[in-house]
Amino acid sequence: MDNTLKMQAQDILESLGLDMTTAFDMFLKHIVSKQPLHFIETSAKDEDERERAFQARLATRGSMKGEIWMAEDFNDPMNPPKENTP
């Protein structure tokens, strides 16, 4: 990352009462909400491709169903730990 750019951004963010972490979290939340970035042109085709990729990822969820075996007592409470005394 360009240190000069980073310092300039930190100065601006501080004047707005934000730190870099909060600003970056806001940026990521904006991207995740599928809102286009104002400085990047997007097309319906780009959004359709993103939606198809998202739906494809959703379709693979649960694909291991029936492949994983768990012990019958998996959800039972655990015994308290034993003290390690000599």
Distance bins in CASP14 RR format, pairs under 12 A and 6 or more apart:
PFRMAT RR
TARGET T0000
AUTHOR 0000-0000-0000
RMODE 2
METHOD distances of the structure
MODEL  1
1 7 0 0 0 0 0 1 0 0 0 0 0
1 8 0 0 0 0 0 1 0 0 0 0 0
1 9 0 0 0 0 1 0 0 0 0 0 0
1 10 0 0 0 0 0 1 0 0 0 0 0
1 20 0 0 0 0 0 1 0 0 0 0 0
1 24 0 0 0 0 0 1 0 0 0 0 0
2 8 0 0 0 0 1 0 0 0 0 0 0
2 9 0 0 0 0 1 0 0 0 0 0 0
3 9 0 0 0 0 0 1 0 0 0 0 0
3 10 0 0 0 0 0 1 0 0 0 0 0
4 10 0 0 0 0 0 1 0 0 0 0 0
4 11 0 0 0 0 0 1 0 0 0 0 0
5 11 0 0 0 0 0 1 0 0 0 0 0
5 12 0 0 0 0 0 1 0 0 0 0 0
5 20 0 0 0 0 0 1 0 0 0 0 0
6 12 0 0 0 0 0 1 0 0 0 0 0
6 13 0 0 0 0 0 1 0 0 0 0 0
6 20 1 0 0 1 0 0 0 0 0 0 0
6 23 0 0 0 0 0 1 0 0 0 0 0
6 24 0 0 0 0 0 1 0 0 0 0 0
7 13 0 0 0 0 0 1 0 0 0 0 0
7 14 0 0 0 0 0 1 0 0 0 0 0
7 20 0 0 0 0 0 1 0 0 0 0 0
8 14 0 0 0 0 0 1 0 0 0 0 0
8 15 0 0 0 0 0 1 0 0 0 0 0
8 20 0 0 0 0 0 1 0 0 0 0 0
9 15 0 0 0 0 0 1 0 0 0 0 0
9 16 0 0 0 0 0 1 0 0 0 0 0
9 18 0 0 0 0 0 1 0 0 0 0 0
9 19 0 0 0 0 0 1 0 0 0 0 0
9 20 1 0 0 1 0 0 0 0 0 0 0
9 23 1 0 0 1 0 0 0 0 0 0 0
9 24 0 0 0 0 0 1 0 0 0 0 0
9 27 0 0 0 0 0 1 0 0 0 0 0
10 16 0 0 0 0 0 1 0 0 0 0 0
10 17 0 0 0 0 0 1 0 0 0 0 0
10 18 0 0 0 0 1 0 0 0 0 0 0
10 19 1 0 0 1 0 0 0 0 0 0 0
10 20 1 0 0 1 0 0 0 0 0 0 0
10 21 0 0 0 0 0 1 0 0 0 0 0
10 22 0 0 0 0 0 1 0 0 0 0 0
10 23 0 0 0 0 1 0 0 0 0 0 0
10 24 0 0 0 0 0 1 0 0 0 0 0
11 17 0 0 0 0 0 1 0 0 0 0 0
11 18 0 0 0 0 0 1 0 0 0 0 0
11 19 0 0 0 0 0 1 0 0 0 0 0
11 20 0 0 0 0 0 1 0 0 0 0 0
12 18 0 0 0 0 1 0 0 0 0 0 0
12 19 0 0 0 0 0 1 0 0 0 0 0
12 20 0 0 0 0 0 1 0 0 0 0 0
12 23 0 0 0 0 1 0 0 0 0 0 0
13 19 1 0 0 1 0 0 0 0 0 0 0
13 20 1 0 0 1 0 0 0 0 0 0 0
13 21 0 0 0 0 1 0 0 0 0 0 0
13 22 1 0 0 1 0 0 0 0 0 0 0
13 23 1 0 1 0 0 0 0 0 0 0 0
13 24 0 0 0 0 1 0 0 0 0 0 0
13 25 0 0 0 0 0 1 0 0 0 0 0
13 26 0 0 0 0 0 1 0 0 0 0 0
13 27 0 0 0 0 0 1 0 0 0 0 0
14 20 0 0 0 0 1 0 0 0 0 0 0
14 22 0 0 0 0 0 1 0 0 0 0 0
14 23 0 0 0 0 0 1 0 0 0 0 0
15 23 0 0 0 0 0 1 0 0 0 0 0
16 22 0 0 0 0 1 0 0 0 0 0 0
16 23 0 0 0 0 1 0 0 0 0 0 0
16 26 0 0 0 0 0 1 0 0 0 0 0
17 23 0 0 0 0 1 0 0 0 0 0 0
18 24 0 0 0 0 1 0 0 0 0 0 0
18 25 0 0 0 0 1 0 0 0 0 0 0
18 26 1 0 0 1 0 0 0 0 0 0 0
18 27 0 0 0 0 0 1 0 0 0 0 0
19 25 0 0 0 0 1 0 0 0 0 0 0
19 26 0 0 0 0 0 1 0 0 0 0 0
20 26 0 0 0 0 0 1 0 0 0 0 0
20 27 0 0 0 0 0 1 0 0 0 0 0
21 27 0 0 0 0 0 1 0 0 0 0 0
21 28 0 0 0 0 0 1 0 0 0 0 0
22 28 0 0 0 0 0 1 0 0 0 0 0
22 29 0 0 0 0 0 1 0 0 0 0 0
23 29 0 0 0 0 0 1 0 0 0 0 0
23 30 0 0 0 0 0 1 0 0 0 0 0
24 30 0 0 0 0 0 1 0 0 0 0 0
24 31 0 0 0 0 0 1 0 0 0 0 0
25 31 0 0 0 0 0 1 0 0 0 0 0
25 32 0 0 0 0 0 1 0 0 0 0 0
26 32 0 0 0 0 0 1 0 0 0 0 0
26 33 0 0 0 0 0 1 0 0 0 0 0
26 35 0 0 0 0 0 1 0 0 0 0 0
27 33 0 0 0 0 0 1 0 0 0 0 0
27 35 0 0 0 0 0 1 0 0 0 0 0
27 37 0 0 0 0 1 0 0 0 0 0 0
27 38 0 0 0 0 0 1 0 0 0 0 0
27 39 0 0 0 0 0 1 0 0 0 0 0
28 35 0 0 0 0 0 1 0 0 0 0 0
28 37 0 0 0 0 0 1 0 0 0 0 0
29 35 0 0 0 0 1 0 0 0 0 0 0
30 36 0 0 0 0 1 0 0 0 0 0 0
30 37 1 0 0 1 0 0 0 0 0 0 0
30 38 0 0 0 0 1 0 0 0 0 0 0
30 39 0 0 0 0 0 1 0 0 0 0 0
30 40 0 0 0 0 0 1 0 0 0 0 0
31 37 1 0 0 1 0 0 0 0 0 0 0
31 40 0 0 0 0 0 1 0 0 0 0 0
31 42 0 0 0 0 0 1 0 0 0 0 0
31 50 0 0 0 0 0 1 0 0 0 0 0
32 50 0 0 0 0 0 1 0 0 0 0 0
32 54 0 0 0 0 0 1 0 0 0 0 0
34 42 0 0 0 0 1 0 0 0 0 0 0
34 46 0 0 0 0 0 1 0 0 0 0 0
34 47 1 0 0 1 0 0 0 0 0 0 0
34 48 0 0 0 0 0 1 0 0 0 0 0
34 50 1 0 0 1 0 0 0 0 0 0 0
34 51 0 0 0 0 1 0 0 0 0 0 0
34 53 0 0 0 0 0 1 0 0 0 0 0
34 54 0 0 0 0 1 0 0 0 0 0 0
35 42 0 0 0 0 1 0 0 0 0 0 0
35 47 0 0 0 0 0 1 0 0 0 0 0
35 50 0 0 0 0 0 1 0 0 0 0 0
36 42 1 0 1 0 0 0 0 0 0 0 0
36 43 0 0 0 0 1 0 0 0 0 0 0
36 44 0 0 0 0 0 1 0 0 0 0 0
36 46 0 0 0 0 1 0 0 0 0 0 0
36 47 0 0 0 0 1 0 0 0 0 0 0
36 50 0 0 0 0 0 1 0 0 0 0 0
37 46 0 0 0 0 0 1 0 0 0 0 0
40 46 0 0 0 0 1 0 0 0 0 0 0
41 47 0 0 0 0 0 1 0 0 0 0 0
42 48 0 0 0 0 0 1 0 0 0 0 0
42 49 0 0 0 0 0 1 0 0 0 0 0
42 50 0 0 0 0 1 0 0 0 0 0 0
43 49 0 0 0 0 1 0 0 0 0 0 0
43 50 0 0 0 0 0 1 0 0 0 0 0
44 50 0 0 0 0 0 1 0 0 0 0 0
44 51 0 0 0 0 0 1 0 0 0 0 0
45 51 0 0 0 0 0 1 0 0 0 0 0
45 52 0 0 0 0 0 1 0 0 0 0 0
46 52 0 0 0 0 0 1 0 0 0 0 0
46 53 0 0 0 0 0 1 0 0 0 0 0
47 53 0 0 0 0 0 1 0 0 0 0 0
47 54 0 0 0 0 0 1 0 0 0 0 0
48 54 0 0 0 0 0 1 0 0 0 0 0
48 55 0 0 0 0 0 1 0 0 0 0 0
49 55 0 0 0 0 0 1 0 0 0 0 0
49 56 0 0 0 0 0 1 0 0 0 0 0
50 56 0 0 0 0 0 1 0 0 0 0 0
50 57 0 0 0 0 0 1 0 0 0 0 0
51 57 0 0 0 0 0 1 0 0 0 0 0
51 58 0 0 0 0 0 1 0 0 0 0 0
52 58 0 0 0 0 0 1 0 0 0 0 0
52 59 0 0 0 0 0 1 0 0 0 0 0
53 59 0 0 0 0 0 1 0 0 0 0 0
53 60 0 0 0 0 0 1 0 0 0 0 0
54 60 0 0 0 0 0 1 0 0 0 0 0
54 61 0 0 0 0 0 1 0 0 0 0 0
55 61 0 0 0 0 0 1 0 0 0 0 0
56 63 0 0 0 0 0 1 0 0 0 0 0
57 63 0 0 0 0 0 1 0 0 0 0 0
62 68 0 0 0 0 1 0 0 0 0 0 0
64 70 0 0 0 0 0 1 0 0 0 0 0
68 74 0 0 0 0 0 1 0 0 0 0 0
70 76 0 0 0 0 0 1 0 0 0 0 0
73 79 0 0 0 0 0 1 0 0 0 0 0
END
